[in-house]
């Protein structure tokens, strides 16, 4: 091991590193011995202290000296605290290793199942059950909001692309025959809702891949590897390379989820046709973009009120089933992870149904919910 260290950093630098490490260990050992002899504190003392504290009721410490930003720190915000790569030990020494100092913790992927599983681990009181239902409602509402946000972007974007393409080539991006076939794909009577449920499964699988990729990125410390990559530093400079590493750390899950979803949406129908399976995909955003292109190609005179209503119903049904299937699968993962069953599971479902009956609009708008949503971490 020491020969490898000498070859990599040089004999002089290796000796200095070994001396620094030895000095730290000696100081730490001496500190422990002095504390043990001077104060009489030992492992037996810690065990007795833990036993006495465990026999007492828990009383949260009221520390009035804490800054307000720390007093209001939530669990999710605490989980977002991470070491800054640019502050690493030996950061600028161009070695094959660096040191980062941080407390032991876990990083949960930002997806639905871990968020629900975390809440399910704390179902001891009615208030905690209501907090779990709040989390479910918030997740459903946020997904619905994201769908409407996508539609608000894809409709004008598709229209602009069609206008530009017609100005360049003189033709629409789809011809009239293709436009007619597109309209049939969102007809509720032609199986589009079944395909929408199948697409919900693909959405769930993409979220699993995103979570795996996020954990894999952290496990292999790729953020530090990217920030220390000599080739990237040569081309982009140390500062931009560190920014790239931080950006990847925060967005790798989203990139992986979107790319894997795009691959599955493109490949699965072709594979299904090859094997003779009656499967296709219906994603609400893609279907809306296709219908917009069809509308631009056919013109408003080809549409009448009844057919337009059915188009809207078909697209809304596709979006709803995309959400319900993917969310239900994520919910089932959380339930299995926390082994929620019996009366607790029945009470959970009963509370969700009761919330929907009592306040159905809360699944669309922030009405009458407690403040249990995730917020951005503070700057500390």
C-alpha positions as CSV (number, residue, x, y, z in Angstrom):
1,X,0.0,0.0,0.0
2,X,2.8,2.4,0.9
3,X,4.7,1.6,-2.3
4,X,1.7,2.6,-4.3
5,X,1.4,5.8,-2.3
6,X,5.0,6.6,-2.9
7,X,4.7,6.1,-6.6
8,X,1.6,8.2,-6.9
9,X,2.5,11.3,-4.9
10,X,6.2,11.1,-4.6
11,X,8.3,10.0,-1.6
12,X,8.6,13.4,0.0
13,X,4.8,14.1,-0.2
14,X,4.0,10.6,1.0
15,X,6.2,10.9,4.1
16,X,4.5,14.2,4.9
17,X,1.0,12.7,4.5
18,X,2.0,9.7,6.7
19,X,3.4,12.0,9.4
20,X,0.3,14.2,9.3
21,X,-2.0,11.1,9.7
22,X,0.1,9.7,12.5
23,X,0.1,13.1,14.3
24,X,-3.7,13.2,14.1
25,X,-4.0,9.7,15.4
26,X,-1.6,10.3,18.3
27,X,-3.5,13.5,19.3
28,X,-6.8,11.8,19.1
29,X,-5.6,8.9,21.3
30,X,-4.0,11.2,23.8
31,X,-7.2,13.2,24.0
32,X,-9.2,10.1,24.7
33,X,-6.8,8.9,27.3
34,X,-6.7,12.3,29.0
35,X,-10.5,12.5,29.0
36,X,-10.8,9.0,30.4
37,X,-8.3,9.6,33.2
38,X,-9.2,13.2,34.1
39,X,-13.0,12.9,34.1
40,X,-13.5,9.2,34.9
41,X,-15.7,8.9,31.8
42,X,-15.6,5.4,30.2
43,X,-17.8,3.1,28.2
44,X,-19.5,1.9,31.3
45,X,-20.3,5.6,32.1
46,X,-21.9,6.1,28.7
47,X,-23.9,2.9,29.1
48,X,-25.3,3.9,32.4
49,X,-26.1,7.4,31.1
50,X,-28.0,5.9,28.2
51,X,-29.9,3.5,30.5
52,X,-31.0,6.3,32.8
53,X,-32.1,8.5,29.8
54,X,-34.0,5.7,28.2
55,X,-36.1,5.2,31.4
56,X,-37.3,8.8,31.3
57,X,-39.9,10.5,29.0
58,X,-38.5,12.3,26.0
59,X,-38.3,16.0,26.4
60,X,-37.1,18.0,23.4
61,X,-34.4,20.4,24.2
62,X,-35.4,24.1,24.2
63,X,-32.4,25.9,23.0
64,X,-33.2,29.6,22.7
65,X,-29.6,30.4,21.5
66,X,-30.1,28.7,18.1
67,X,-30.4,30.9,15.1
68,X,-33.9,31.0,13.6
69,X,-32.7,29.3,10.4
70,X,-31.7,26.3,12.5
71,X,-34.8,26.3,14.7
72,X,-37.0,26.0,11.6
73,X,-34.8,23.4,9.9
74,X,-37.0,20.5,8.6
75,X,-36.0,16.9,8.1
76,X,-35.9,17.3,4.3
77,X,-33.8,20.5,4.6
78,X,-31.4,18.7,6.9
79,X,-31.1,15.8,4.4
80,X,-30.1,18.4,1.8
81,X,-27.0,19.5,3.7
82,X,-23.9,18.3,1.9
83,X,-20.2,19.0,1.9
84,X,-19.0,21.5,-0.6
85,X,-16.5,19.8,-3.0
86,X,-14.4,22.9,-3.4
87,X,-13.7,22.9,0.3
88,X,-12.2,19.4,0.3
89,X,-8.8,18.6,1.8
90,X,-6.1,18.4,-0.8
91,X,-8.6,19.8,-3.3
92,X,-5.9,21.7,-5.3
93,X,-3.1,19.2,-4.9
94,X,-4.1,17.3,-8.1
95,X,-4.0,13.9,-6.3
96,X,-6.1,10.9,-7.0
97,X,-7.9,11.3,-3.7
98,X,-9.4,14.0,-1.5
99,X,-11.0,14.1,2.0
100,X,-14.4,15.5,2.8
101,X,-15.6,15.9,6.4
102,X,-19.2,15.4,7.2
103,X,-21.5,13.6,9.7
104,X,-22.8,10.1,8.9
105,X,-26.2,10.4,7.2
106,X,-28.3,9.0,4.4
107,X,-29.5,10.6,1.2
108,X,-32.9,9.5,0.1
109,X,-33.8,9.9,-3.6
110,X,-36.2,12.6,-4.5
111,X,-39.1,10.5,-5.6
112,X,-42.5,9.5,-4.4
113,X,-41.9,6.1,-2.7
114,X,-39.2,7.3,-0.3
115,X,-41.3,10.4,0.7
116,X,-44.3,8.2,1.5
117,X,-42.2,5.6,3.2
118,X,-40.7,8.2,5.5
119,X,-44.1,9.3,6.6
120,X,-45.3,5.7,7.1
121,X,-42.6,5.1,9.6
122,X,-44.3,7.6,11.9
123,X,-47.9,6.4,12.2
124,X,-48.4,6.4,15.9
125,X,-51.0,9.1,16.3
126,X,-54.0,10.5,14.3
127,X,-52.0,13.6,13.6
128,X,-49.2,11.6,12.0
129,X,-51.8,9.7,9.9
130,X,-53.2,13.1,8.8
131,X,-49.7,14.2,7.9
132,X,-49.3,11.1,5.7
133,X,-52.5,11.8,3.9
134,X,-51.4,15.4,3.5
135,X,-48.2,14.1,1.9
136,X,-50.3,11.9,-0.5
137,X,-52.5,14.8,-1.5
138,X,-49.6,17.1,-2.0
139,X,-47.8,14.6,-4.2
140,X,-50.9,14.0,-6.3
141,X,-51.6,17.7,-6.6
142,X,-48.0,18.4,-7.6
143,X,-48.1,15.8,-10.3
144,X,-51.3,17.1,-11.7
145,X,-49.9,20.7,-11.7
146,X,-46.8,19.4,-13.5
147,X,-49.0,17.9,-16.2
148,X,-50.9,21.1,-16.8
149,X,-47.6,23.0,-16.9
150,X,-46.3,20.6,-19.5
151,X,-49.5,21.0,-21.6
152,X,-49.4,24.8,-21.3
153,X,-45.9,24.6,-22.8
154,X,-46.3,21.9,-25.4
155,X,-49.5,23.3,-27.1
156,X,-48.0,26.7,-28.1
157,X,-44.6,25.1,-28.8
158,X,-46.1,22.6,-31.2
159,X,-48.1,25.3,-32.9
160,X,-45.1,27.6,-33.3
161,X,-43.0,24.7,-34.7
162,X,-45.8,23.9,-37.2
163,X,-46.0,27.5,-38.3
164,X,-42.2,27.7,-38.8
165,X,-42.1,24.4,-40.7
166,X,-45.0,25.5,-43.0
167,X,-43.1,28.7,-43.6
168,X,-40.0,26.8,-44.6
169,X,-41.4,23.8,-46.5
170,X,-44.9,24.9,-47.3
171,X,-46.3,21.8,-45.5
172,X,-47.5,21.0,-42.0
173,X,-45.5,18.8,-39.8
174,X,-48.1,16.1,-40.3
175,X,-50.3,15.5,-43.3
176,X,-54.1,15.3,-43.2
177,X,-54.1,11.4,-43.4
178,X,-51.7,11.2,-40.5
179,X,-53.6,13.9,-38.6
180,X,-56.8,11.7,-38.8
181,X,-54.9,8.7,-37.5
182,X,-53.6,10.8,-34.6
183,X,-57.1,11.9,-33.5
184,X,-58.1,8.2,-33.4
185,X,-55.3,7.4,-31.0
186,X,-56.9,9.6,-28.2
187,X,-60.4,8.4,-28.8
188,X,-61.5,6.8,-25.4
189,X,-63.3,4.0,-27.4
190,X,-60.1,2.9,-29.2
191,X,-58.2,1.6,-26.2
192,X,-56.2,4.8,-25.4
193,X,-57.0,4.6,-21.7
194,X,-55.6,1.1,-21.5
195,X,-52.4,2.2,-23.2
196,X,-52.4,5.1,-20.8
197,X,-52.4,2.7,-17.8
198,X,-49.5,0.8,-19.4
199,X,-47.6,4.1,-19.9
200,X,-48.1,4.7,-16.1
201,X,-46.2,1.5,-15.5
202,X,-43.4,2.8,-17.7
203,X,-43.4,6.1,-15.7
204,X,-43.0,4.2,-12.5
205,X,-40.1,2.1,-14.0
206,X,-38.4,5.3,-15.0
207,X,-38.7,6.7,-11.5
208,X,-37.1,3.5,-10.2
209,X,-34.2,3.9,-12.6
210,X,-33.9,7.6,-11.6
211,X,-33.7,6.6,-7.9
212,X,-31.1,3.9,-8.6
213,X,-29.0,6.3,-10.7
214,X,-29.1,8.9,-8.0
215,X,-27.9,6.4,-5.3
216,X,-25.3,5.0,-7.7
217,X,-24.0,8.5,-8.3
218,X,-23.6,9.2,-4.6
219,X,-22.3,5.7,-3.7
220,X,-19.4,5.9,-6.2
221,X,-18.8,9.6,-5.3
222,X,-19.0,10.7,-8.9
223,X,-19.5,14.3,-8.0
224,X,-16.0,14.5,-6.4
225,X,-14.6,12.5,-9.4
226,X,-16.1,14.9,-11.9
227,X,-14.9,18.0,-10.0
228,X,-11.4,16.5,-9.9
229,X,-11.3,15.3,-13.5
230,X,-8.1,16.7,-15.0
231,X,-9.4,16.6,-18.6
232,X,-12.5,18.5,-17.7
233,X,-10.4,21.0,-15.6
234,X,-8.1,21.5,-18.6
235,X,-11.0,22.3,-21.0
236,X,-13.4,24.1,-18.7
237,X,-11.3,25.3,-15.8
238,X,-11.6,24.2,-12.1
239,X,-14.5,26.5,-11.3
240,X,-16.8,25.4,-14.1
241,X,-15.9,21.8,-13.5
242,X,-17.0,22.1,-9.9
243,X,-20.2,23.7,-11.0
244,X,-20.8,20.9,-13.5
245,X,-20.2,18.3,-10.7
246,X,-22.7,20.1,-8.4
247,X,-25.3,20.4,-11.2
248,X,-25.0,16.7,-12.0
249,X,-25.4,15.8,-8.3
250,X,-28.6,17.8,-8.1
251,X,-30.0,16.8,-11.5
252,X,-28.7,13.3,-12.3
253,X,-31.9,11.6,-11.1
254,X,-34.1,13.9,-13.3
255,X,-31.8,13.3,-16.3
256,X,-31.9,9.5,-15.8
257,X,-35.6,9.4,-15.3
258,X,-36.4,11.5,-18.4
259,X,-33.9,9.7,-20.7
260,X,-35.0,6.2,-19.6
261,X,-38.7,7.2,-20.0
262,X,-38.0,8.6,-23.5
263,X,-36.1,5.4,-24.5
264,X,-39.0,3.2,-23.2
265,X,-41.7,5.3,-24.9
266,X,-39.8,5.0,-28.2
267,X,-38.7,1.3,-28.0
268,X,-41.5,-0.5,-26.2
269,X,-44.1,-0.1,-29.0
270,X,-41.6,-1.4,-31.6
271,X,-40.7,-4.3,-29.4
272,X,-44.4,-5.0,-28.9
273,X,-45.1,-5.0,-32.6
274,X,-42.2,-7.4,-33.2
275,X,-43.6,-9.9,-30.8
276,X,-47.2,-9.4,-31.9
277,X,-48.3,-7.9,-28.7
278,X,-51.3,-5.3,-28.8
279,X,-49.4,-2.7,-26.7
280,X,-48.8,1.0,-27.3
281,X,-48.0,4.0,-25.2
282,X,-50.2,7.1,-24.5
283,X,-48.4,9.8,-22.6
284,X,-50.5,12.9,-21.9
285,X,-47.8,15.4,-23.0
286,X,-47.0,13.5,-26.2
287,X,-50.6,12.9,-27.1
288,X,-51.4,16.6,-26.5
289,X,-48.6,17.6,-28.8
290,X,-49.8,15.2,-31.5
291,X,-53.4,16.5,-31.3
292,X,-52.2,20.1,-31.6
293,X,-50.2,19.2,-34.7
294,X,-53.3,17.4,-36.1
295,X,-55.5,20.4,-35.3
296,X,-53.0,22.7,-37.1
297,X,-53.0,20.4,-40.2
298,X,-56.8,19.9,-40.4
299,X,-57.9,23.3,-39.4
300,X,-60.8,24.3,-37.2
301,X,-63.5,23.5,-39.8
302,X,-62.8,19.8,-39.4
303,X,-63.7,19.9,-35.7
304,X,-67.1,20.2,-34.2
305,X,-68.1,20.6,-30.6
306,X,-68.9,16.9,-29.9
307,X,-65.7,15.6,-31.3
308,X,-63.7,18.3,-29.6
309,X,-65.2,17.4,-26.2
310,X,-64.3,13.7,-26.7
311,X,-60.7,14.7,-27.6
312,X,-60.4,16.7,-24.4
313,X,-62.0,13.8,-22.4
314,X,-59.6,11.4,-23.9
315,X,-56.5,13.5,-23.2
316,X,-57.6,14.2,-19.6
317,X,-58.3,10.5,-19.1
318,X,-54.8,9.7,-20.4
319,X,-53.2,12.2,-17.9
320,X,-55.3,11.0,-15.0
321,X,-54.5,7.3,-15.6
322,X,-50.8,8.1,-16.1
323,X,-50.8,9.7,-12.7
324,X,-53.0,7.1,-10.9
325,X,-51.1,4.0,-12.1
326,X,-47.6,5.4,-11.5
327,X,-48.6,6.8,-8.1
328,X,-50.3,3.6,-7.1
329,X,-47.3,1.6,-7.9
330,X,-45.0,4.0,-6.0
331,X,-47.5,3.9,-3.0
332,X,-47.4,0.0,-3.1
333,X,-43.6,0.1,-2.9
334,X,-43.8,2.4,0.1
335,X,-46.4,0.2,1.8
336,X,-44.3,-3.0,1.3
337,X,-41.1,-1.2,2.4
338,X,-42.8,-0.2,5.7
339,X,-44.8,-3.5,6.0
340,X,-48.0,-1.5,6.5
341,X,-50.9,-3.9,6.9
342,X,-54.0,-4.8,8.8
343,X,-55.8,-2.1,10.7
344,X,-53.1,0.6,10.0
345,X,-53.4,0.0,6.2
346,X,-57.2,0.0,6.4
347,X,-57.2,3.2,8.4
348,X,-54.8,4.8,5.9
349,X,-57.1,4.0,2.9
350,X,-60.2,5.1,4.9
351,X,-58.6,8.5,5.7
352,X,-57.6,9.1,2.1
353,X,-61.2,8.3,0.9
354,X,-62.6,10.5,3.6
355,X,-60.3,13.4,2.6
356,X,-61.4,13.0,-1.0
357,X,-65.1,13.0,-0.1
358,X,-64.7,15.9,2.3
359,X,-62.4,18.1,0.2
360,X,-62.0,16.8,-3.4
361,X,-60.6,20.2,-4.6
362,X,-57.6,19.7,-2.2
363,X,-56.2,17.2,-4.7
364,X,-56.1,20.0,-7.2
365,X,-55.6,23.2,-5.1
366,X,-53.9,23.9,-1.8
367,X,-57.1,24.0,0.2
368,X,-57.3,23.2,3.9
369,X,-54.0,21.3,4.2
370,X,-51.4,21.6,6.9
371,X,-47.9,22.8,6.2
372,X,-46.2,19.5,5.6
373,X,-44.9,20.1,2.2
374,X,-41.2,20.2,1.3
375,X,-39.5,23.5,0.9
376,X,-36.2,24.6,-0.4
377,X,-33.3,24.3,2.1
378,X,-32.1,27.5,3.6
379,X,-28.8,29.1,2.9
380,X,-26.7,28.2,5.9
